[in-house]
């Protein structure tokens, strides 16, 4: 495989950060139960994760080609290794906020680097789309693993046992650091600007294009949906389905697994079917699941549950929504990035990360507010609004990308 070492490094780094980033829903649940914080207060962990992603992406995205993508990823892995160890010894809600701030800032370096390197090691839209979907698919499987790792260290009667997982996570980031250290990377193309201020101007110039504006709105809306559901699904499982804490967390893994499978399938489908048809069909099915499956879950009578096998089949139905919302993010990213020159992939990825982070923060905060004000039973109905707007955005993007191709 061409560029095998580089691609392996991208997969490993994304996999490790998937576990760390998306453990926020689990840590929110632990914060409610162990640290005694309220739902709206606990939801601020999402902001501590996502706002540093947005801020760091804004500050360094256009500068990373000058620093080098390999150096940026090494710095990120080193910071997170230290952060995991600090969480073990800190054991408090404040330490959790510090950990997610570190993870968020580091992920900004990782994501901008990974997305930019994908553009360097692929040729053509189809190859770009395939690798993008595969990387994002591996990311979702990392999320799924988080839902089993944390319960594996969780011991009833010992509220601090779960913290031992951070030693394992620190070891994983350290191993990723060593593998990346010995991987040879090609030098990225240098930005056109002669200094940092001109690099910033190149990023802002992208926002003058209507194609980019519609795209960042779409990315913002999708992450609002995905993070809103993913962050609060463990709490939904505990309160609505009446599951134990461990089972509530493990059940949430179904969403992550379905997201991973959906993205891998999407990579294959879009080689034969136009992306607009794939995304439109998937979004409509996701909306139907919210409309028809969610009400039945709310009225589901669950008997005593001792294991996953005791949960009614209908209890597994809502997390399958991940299979249908999965293709949205990587396909939209690939469609826009492959339509742009490779020299602007780094600043463009910075914009993607910024608006994705803001969408994730807002989605989690809104769902957290709704959990408190209208109850866990009704909170997820909110997702129908951004899904509807997304459907409209697909067709606008389709027209704009075709127009851009003709002009190019």
N, C-alpha and C positions, 0 to 999 in steps of 0.2 A: 504494500500500500504506500502510495506517495505521501511523504511527510508524516509517516506513521508515528514517530517519536513525538512530534509536536501535537498531533491530534490526541494521542494517549494522554499527554500532559493536560490538554484542555479538558478532556473528559474527567480526569482525576480531580482537578481543581474545582470544577463545577460540581462534582458529586459531593465533595467534602463541604463546600459552602451551602449546598442544598440542605444538608442535615442541620447545619448551624442556623441558617436563616429561618427555616420553617419550623424550628422547634419553638418559635415564639408562641404559637397556640398552646403548646404543652406547658411552657413556662407561665403563661397567663393562668392556666388552670391550677398549676402548683402555687402561684401567687395568691389566687383566691382562697385556696385551701390551707396553705402553710403560712403565708405572710399576712393574711387577713385584710387584703385590700379589696375595694369595691370594683364592680365590673368596668365602670367608666375609667377608673384610675388604672386598672390593670391593662386596659387597651392602649395606654400610652406607650407600652413597650414596642408596639408597632411603629410609633413615631420615632422612638429612639433608634430603631433599626433603619427606617426608611428615610428620615430626614438627613442623616449623615451620608446615605447613598446619594441623595440628590445634591447635597452641598459639595461633597468631594468630587462627584462626576462633573459638576459645573466648573470646579476649580482646576481639575487636572486633565479632563478628557482630551482637550486640544493639545495639551503639553506632553501626553504619554509617548507619542512617537519619538520625541526628543529624548525622553528618559529611557525608553526601551520597554517593551511589553513584558519581557522576562524579568527585569528588575522590579517592575511594578508588582507583578504577581508574587515574587519572593518576599517583598516588603509586606504584602497583605497576609501571606501565610505565617510569617514570623509574628506579626501583631496578634493574630487570632490565637496562635498557640499560647501566648502570654495571657490573653483574655480568658481562655478556658481555665487555666490554672487559677487565675484570680477569682473566677466564679466559684470554684470549689472552696477556697478559703474564705471568701466574702460571705456567701450564703445569706443574701438579703435581697429585698426588692431593689434597693439602690445599686447593688452589685450587678443585678440582672440588667438594669438600665445601662450601666457602663459596658457590660458585655455586648449587648446588642448594638450600642453605638460603635464599638470597635469592629464588630462583625459587619455592620452596615458600611462603614468607611472603607474597610478592606474589600468588601464585595464590589464596591464601585470600581476599584482598581482591577479586580478580577474580571468583571463583566465587560468593561470597556476594552480590556486587553483581549479577552476571548473573542468577542464579536469582531474586533478589528483583525485579529489573526485569521479568523475564518475567511475573511475576504482575501487575505494574502495567500492562503493555501488551497483555494478553490478556483475553478475556471467555469464561468457561465452561471446562469440563474438556477438551472436544475441541480448542479452540484452544490451550489451555495445553499439552496433550499434543503437538500438532503442532509448536509452536515449540520445545518442550523437546527433542523427538527430532531436529529439524533442527539445533539448536545443538550437540547432542552428536554428531550426524553430521558436522558441519563440523569438530568437534574431532578426530574420528578421521582425517579426511582430512589434517589438519595433522600428525598423528602419521605418516601414510604418507609425507608429504613429507620428514619428518626422515630416513627411511630411505634417501632418495635424495640429500638435501642433504649429509649427512656423507660418504658415499662419493665424491661429486663433488669434494670437497676433499682426499680421502685419496690420497696418492701413495706408492707403494712406494719404499723407499730414503730417504724423508724423513719420519721419525716425527712431525715437528711441523707438517706441511702441513695436517692436518685442523683445526688451530686457527683457520685463516683463516675457517672457517664462522661464527665468533663475530662477525666484523665484519659479515657479512650479517645475522645475527640481531639485532645491536645496531641496525642500520639499520631493520629491520622493526619493532622495538618503538618506535623513535623516530617512524616514520611513523604507527603506530597512536596514539601519544601526540598527534600533531598533529591527526589526524582526530577523535579523541575530544574534544580541546580545543574544537573548533568545532562540536560537536554539542550541540543544546539538549536538556536533560533536565528532566523534570517533578520537582518536589520530592516525595520519598517520604512516605507517611503516618508521622507521628511515633509512637514507641512509647508505650504507656500509662504506663509508669514515668516518674517525674519526674526521675530521675537514673540514673547508670550502675549503681549497686547494684540498683535495681529492674529495670533492663533484664536483668541477669544472672538475677534471680529468675524473670523471664518465661521465659527459656530453660530453666531447671531445672524449672519447672512442667510444661513439655512432656513431660519424661521421666517424669512421673507417670502418663501415659496409656499403657495397654497397647498401643494402636495404634502409638504412636511407638516404644516399646521393640522391638516385633517388626520395625518398619520399619528401625530403625538396625542391628539385627542382620543383616537382609537386605542392606543396603547394605554393611556390613562384609564379609560373606561374598563378595558379588559382586566387590568391588574386590580382595579377596584372590586370587580366581581370575584376574581380568583382568590385574592387575599382575604376579602370579607368572609367568604365561605370557609376557606381553609383554616383561618385563624380561630374561628368560632365553632367549627364543627365538633371538636372534642367536648366543648361545653354544652352544645346542643345535644350530643349523644348522652351526656350524663343527666341533663335536666329533663329532656323530652322523652328519651327512650328508657331512662332510669337505669343506665348502665353504671357499673363501678368505674372508678377513675381509670384503672388500667385498660379495661375493655373499651371505654370511651375513646381513649387515645389510640388503641389498636384499630378500632373501627374506622377512625379518620384516615388510616393508611389506605383504605379502599379508594378514597378520592385521589390520593397521590399516585397510586398504581394505575388507576384509570387514566389520569392525566399523562403518565409516561407512555402507556400503551397507545393512547390516542395520538400522541405526537409522532411516535414511530410509524403508525399506520398512515398518518397524514403525509409523512415524507414519501411514502410509496404511492399513495393515491394521486398526489399532485404531479407525478410524472406523467400521468395519463389524463387527469381531469383538471380543468382550470380551477385555480384556487378560489375564485369567487363562488363557484357552485359548492365546493367543499365547505367553505365557511358559512355560507347562507344556510345550507341544510343543517349543519351542526348547531348553529345558534338557534334555529327554530325548534329543533328537538330538545335542546337545553331548556328553552322557555316552556315547552310542553311538560317537561319533567317537574318544573317548579309549580306549574298550574295544576297538574293532575296528581302527581305523586306526593308532594309535600302535604296536602290536606289529609291524605290517608295516613301518613305517618303521625300526624298530630292526634288522630283518633285511635292510634294503635294501642291495644292493650297488651303490655309485655309482662309475662309471668316472671318468676324468679330466674335470673340469668346468672349462670356460673361460668359460662364460656361462650365463645363465638357461635358454637353450634346451637345454643339455646335462643339465639336471636331470630325472630321471624324473618322469612325471606324478604318481606317488604322493607325491613330495616336496612337492607343492603342497597335498596333501589336509588335513594337520593344521591349517595356518593358517586354513583355511576355517571352523574352529570359531568364529571371530569373528563370522561371519554369524548364528550361532544364539545366542551369548551377548550379542550387541549390544543387543537390545531390553530386556534386564533392567533396567539401571541407569536410563535415562531414563523408562521406564514406571513403575517403582516410585516414583521421585521425583515424577513428575507425579500419580500416583494419590493420594499422600499430601498433597502441597502443595495440589492443587486441592480437597481435602477440608477444608482448614483456612482460617480467615480470612486475608485478605491482610496484615493488620497483624502476624501472627506469622510471615510467610514468611522474614524476615531471620534471627530466632533459630533457626527450624527449619532453614534452609539451613546455619547454623552447625553444627548437630548433624550434618547430612548430611556436611559437609566434614570434620568431626572424625573421625567413625567411618569414613569412606571413606579418609582418610589413614592411620588406624591399620590398617585392613585391607590397604592397599597395602604398608605397611611390613612387616607380619607375613607377608604372602604372599611378598614378595620374599626375606625372610630365611629363611623355611622352604624355599623352592625352592633358594636358594643353599646352605643347609646340606645339602639332599638331593643337590644336584649334587656336593658334595664327598664325602659319606658313602656314597651308594648309586649315584652316577654319573648322568650326563646321560640315560642310557637309561631310567631308572625314575622320575626326579624328578616328571614331570608326572602320574603316576598319582594323586598326592596330591589333585588337583583334584576327584576324584570325591566326596570326603567333603563339602566345602562345597556342591557341586552338589545332593547328596541333601538336605541340610538346607534349602537354598533352596526346593526343591520343596514341602516341608512348610510353609514360611513363606508361600508364595503363597496357599495356601488359608486360612490363619489371617488374613492381611491382607484377603483378599476378604470374609470374614465380618465382620471388624472395621469395614471401611470402609462396608459396607452398614448395619451397626448404627449407625455414626456419622451416616450420612445420614438415617436414620429419626429419630434423636434431634434432629438439626438442624432 
